[in-house]
Amino acid sequence: MSLIQPFRALRADAARAAEVAAPPYDVLDTAEARALAADNPASFLHVSKPEIDLPDGTDPYAPEVYAKGRENLDRLVADGLLRREATPCLYLYRQVMGDHAQVGVVAAASVDAYLSDRIKKHEHTRPVKEDDRTRHCRALNAHSGPVFLTYRHSAAIDGQVARLTAGGPDIDLTAADGVRHTLWVVADPAAIAPLVAAFEDLPALYVADGHHRSAAAVRLCQEHRAAHPDYTGEEPFNRFLAVLFPDDQMQILPYHRVVADFGPLSPGELLVGLRERFQLAPSREPVAPEAPGVFGLYTGGGWLHLTIDPERVPVDDPVARLDVSLLADQCLGPLLGIGDPRTDPRIDFVGGIRGLAELERLVDSGRYAAAFALHPTGLDALFAVADSGRVMPPKSTWFEPKLRDGLVILPLD
């Protein structure tokens, strides 16, 4: 079974696509989603976060929430805001954020390739989130949130994508955050076949973002296969919705850390512990770490520039040498007493898109005692971890721009 295939999508009507397209479900809380979609019944948030259409306080994992999502999806189809393609298609999806541009291929990716580790992972999933996405997709009978995949760039793919995007797009919109999203429909089998073949020549794909969505797709596929033991492998449930971007076009921002307190240490004792592990220098400006192994520390007293002692950086361990691991192993754990970052309530995470000013604001508000600014994790590091069969610590990467939900949906019927 090939890595990717075309599929008969539900695609947003071009004239209304700006109304339908919405941020991913997992970058907004319920209150933010309700406010954003309040005056827009076409917003895909009514499908991806359907609790916004139910009374305040509704459990987002209640059965009526998933049923409401299906009801809202059916309404968008009935109103003509989402239309089913007549034939299987691929799509080319360009995003422009400031000076950065990236073009990905929207396709149905293979569950079997995921199970055989030809689509590689680098992150653990949380059961509650995986259960949620499985129930959501089961209720919709569709994959509505695309998985963000990447691959080592290929001249063969680049050439075809450039040729297919030379003409005008089928959808063109600019979101409220200023990011421009354009979509080209590739319906000609003569154009689809060589693009599918070029991806087949790749040794592997990598999940950049969307581990819970891809894991949910696998669970749903296995349910369908158990119910249909005569399956052929060609059914839509054997695939999941994905957008595939080459590594040389990807933009990764840092994922910062904030901590509620210094644990057992006084501020002075923390500095003593840090000096044993890092070179410290005060900074009059916010510290945006310029290289791996460099960190910024902000407390109420200002910024410090931290550089890890090189002897403390493991050479042969692709996980332990990550900056997020170094910070945890050399500071957060031994000095501040923070254990598992997935469960310890004393630590939180701030996406790099919010900037260093957000770190200062959180500390100055009194909610947190300190903030650590990190350098972005590189794709080479992600590839090395995934190729080794290991996983990164949670919140290691923050990809921008984010994909919009609702432009293209993969039905499972």
N, C-alpha and C positions, 0 to 999 in steps of 0.2 A: 504494500500500500504506500503510495507516494506521500511525501512530507506534507504537501499542500494540495488542495483541489479548489476549483471554482464551486460556487453554490448559488442556489436560487434564493437570494436575499429578500428580506423586507427592507426596502430602502426609503429613506425620507424623501418626500416630494420636494423637488428643488425649490419651488416657490415658497415653501413653508419650513425649509430645513433649519433656518436660523431660529425659528420658534421651537422646533422639536429638539434640536441638539442640546445636550446638557452636560455639566461636569460629571465625572465618575461618581458613583454612589458613595465611595469610601473616602472622599475628600471633603464631604459636608456632613454636619450633624443634622438631626431632624429639624431643628429650629431654622438653621440656615437654608435647608432645602425647601421648607415650607414658605419662607419669606421669598426665596428666589422664584418659586413657581406659583406664587399666590395669584398673580394676575395673568397667568399664561397656562390655560388648560391644555395647550399642545405640548408643553414641556415633557420631556422623557423622564423627568424626575417623578412624575405621577406613576411611572412604571417601575423605575429602579429603586425609589424610596416611597412606596405607596402608603406608608403610615402617615404621610403628610395629609392624606385625604380622610383620615380617621380622627376621632377625638384625641385631644391632648392626653398624654399619659398612656396611650395604647402601646402595649408591648410590641416592639418592632418585629419580634419573632412569632407573633400570634398567627394562627391559621388564617384569620380574616385579612391579615396584611398581604399575604401572598395571593389570596383570592382577589383582593382589590387590585393588585398589580396586573393579574391576568385580565380583569375587567377593563382596566385602563388601556392595556395593550390592544384589546379587541376594539375599543372605542377609537383609538388612533387609526386602526386599519379601516374600520367602518366609515370614518370621516375622510378617508383618502389621504391622510397625512403620512401613512406608511403604505407602500405599494409593493406587491410581490413581483419579482423579476420573472419574465417569461422563460428565460433560459439561464443556465448556470453562468456566473460571471466572476471575475476577479475585479479588484478595485485598487486604485492608486490614491494614496491619502497623503497630501502635503500639509505640513504645519509650519507656519512662519511666526516666530516669536522674536520681535526686535530684529537683530541681525542674524539670528539663527534660523535655519531652515532644514527640514528633514522630510524625506519621502519614504513611505512604507507601502507594502503590498498587503491588502486586506484579503484574507483567504480562510478557508476551512482547514485547520491543522489536524494532523493525525493523532488520535488518542493512542494508537499502537506505538507510534514513534515516541510519545511521552512515556509509555510504559516500558519501552525498551531502552530508555535513556538516550535516544537520539535527539529528543528535546530535553535539554538538561535543566535542572533546578539548582537553586543556590540558597533556598530559604525554607525553614519549617513552616507549616501551616498551623493555625489555631483551630481546634475542633469546632468551636462555636461559630466561627466565621465560615468555615468550610460547610458546616451544616446549613447555615443561612443561605449561602449561594446555591447549594444543591436544591434546597426547597424552593428557592426563587425560580431557578431554571426549570424545575419540574412543573411548577404551577404555570409558567409561561409556555412550556413546551418549546423553549427557544433559548439560545445563548444571546443575551443582549449586551453584555459587557465584554469588550474585546480584551484578550490577553496580549500584553506588550512583549513581543519576541524580538530578539536581535540575532545577528550572525556576523561572522567575519566577512567583510565586504568582498564582493565578487564583481569583476569587470563585466562578466556576461550579464549579470542582473542589472548592473548600473546602466549599461547600454540600452537594454530593453526598456527600462523605466524612463530613461531620458527621452527615448523615441515616443513612448506612449503618452507622455505628459507634454508633448510639444504643442498640442492643440488646446483649445479652451476646455475647462473643467465642466463637469455636469452639475456640481454643487460648489458654491463659493460663498463663504460667510466669514464674518469677523465677530468673534465672541466679545462679551462685555469686558473681558480682561485684555483685549487688544490682540489676541492670538488669531491669526487667519487660518481657516481650515478649508481646503479645497479637495474635491473628490472627482476622480475620473473613473468611468465605468469601462471595463474591458470585457466586451461581450463576444468578440470575434474569436472563434476556436483557433484560428490560425495565429492569433497573437497570444492566446492563453497557453497553448501547448508548449512553446519554447520557454515561457517563463516558469511553468511548472517543472520542466526538465532542468532548467538552470538551478532551481532550488534543490532538485533531487541530487545534484552533484555536490551539494554541501555536505560536509561530514556531520554537522550538528546545528541545531538551533538552540537558543538559550532563552529561558524565561527571564525577562528583565523586570517586569511588574505584572502581577496578576496570578500569583501562586495559588490563591484561594479559588479563583475562577477556573483555573486549569484543573486543580484537584477536584473541584465540584463536577466539572465536565467528565472526568474519568469515572467518578462514582455514578453519575447518571448513565453513562455509556454501559457500565457494568450491570446496572439495573435493567436496561433495555435488552442487553444480551441474555441475561438470565430469563427474561420474559419471552425472548424470541431466539431459542437455541438454534434455529435454522438461519440466523442472520448471515448475510453475505460479506459484510465489511463495507459495502457501498452505501449503507443507510446513513442519513445525516447524523444520527446519534453517535456514529463512530468518529465524529469530528468536533472541534470547538472553534469558536470565533477568535481570530488572531490578526494582529497587524505586525508585520515583520519589517524592521528597520536595520540598515547596515550599521555596523559599529562605528564607522568613521563619520556618521552623521548624528550620532546620539549626543545628548547633553545631560550630564549628571551633575546635580547640585549636591552640596554637603547635607548631611543629616546631623544636626547639632543635638547636644544633650543639656538638660537643665536638672539640677538636683535641689531637693527641698531643704536640706541641711547638711552640716559637715559631719554628722554622725557622732562618733566618740571624740572627735578632735576639736580643739579651738582653732580659729583662723591661723594663729601663729604655728601651731603644731602641724597644720596642713602644709604650710609653706616649707617647714623643715622636711616633711616627707617628700614633697615635690622636688626639693633640691637634690635629694638622693637619687632621683630618677630622671630629672629633666634639667636642662639649662633654662634659667628663668631671667627674663628681662622685662622691666616695666614698659608700657606703651601708652603714649598720650592719645593714640587713635585706636578705634576698634581693630582687633586682630582678625584678619581674614587669612588663615593659614595658606602660605604660598607653596607648600610642598608636603608630600607625605612625611609623617613624623613630627609635624609642627601643629601646635594647638594654640587656641586663644582661650584664656580664662578671664571671665568677668565676674567680679563681686561688687558690692557696694563701694569698694575702695578704688575701682578702676580696672583696667585691663592689664593682663600679663601675657607675654609671649613665651610659650613653652616649646622646647625642642627636646625630643626624646634622646636619651643616651643611646648612641648607635649600638653599643654592646648589648642592649636590652631588646633589640629587634631580631627575632628569629629569621634565619635565612631560608630555611627549607620548608617552612610551614605556611602554606598560602592563607590560612585562616588567622593564625596567631600574629602574622606580620601586618594585618590590616590595621589601619588607624583606630577603628572602632574597638578592635580587640586590644590594642596596646593601651588605649585609654582605660578600658575595663580592667585589664590585668595589672597595670602599673599605678592606677589611681583610684578608680571607682570602687574596686573590690578591696584592695589591701589598706587603703587610707580612709575611705568613706564608708566602708562596710556595706556597699550595695551588692547584693547577690545576683540573682537571675534578673536581667533587665526586662524580661517579658512579664514578670510578676511583681517586682519590687515597686511599691507605691511611691517611693522617694525619688524616682527618676521619671522624667518625661522627655519627649523628643520633639524637635522643632525642625520642620522642613526648610531647606536652604532658600526656598522662594520667599520666605518671610523676612530674610535679611538679618544682619547683626543688630539692627535697632530693636528687633523683636526680642532678642536675648536681653538687651539692656532693660527693655520695658518690663519683662517678666521678673527680673531680679529687683529692679527698682520698686516694683509693686509690692514687694514683700512676700510674694507667693513662693519664690525660690531664693536660695542662698547664693547660688553660683550657676554660671552657664559656661559650657565648654563649646567653643567653635572648632569645627573639624574641616580638614581638607576633603574634597570629594573623593569617593572611592572610584578608581578607574575601571574601565571595562576589561582591561587586561587582568586586573585582580579578580573581577567577577568570573571571567573565563577560567582562570587558574583554579579557583575554588570549585566551580561546577565541574570542570574536567577531572578534578581529583575525587569527585563523589562526595565532597564535603558540603557544609552549609555555612553561610555567613551568620554572624550575630544579627538579631532583629534590628530593623531600621538602619541598615548600612548604606542604602542608596535612595536617592530621591531624583526621579526622572522628570524633566520638564522639556517641552510642554506636555500637559496631560491630554490623553485621547478623549474625544467627546463621545458620549453614549447617544444612541438613537439614530445615528446616520445610517448604519448598516446592521442588520440583525440576522442571525442564523436560525431559521426555524428548524425544528427537529421532526416535522412531519413530511 
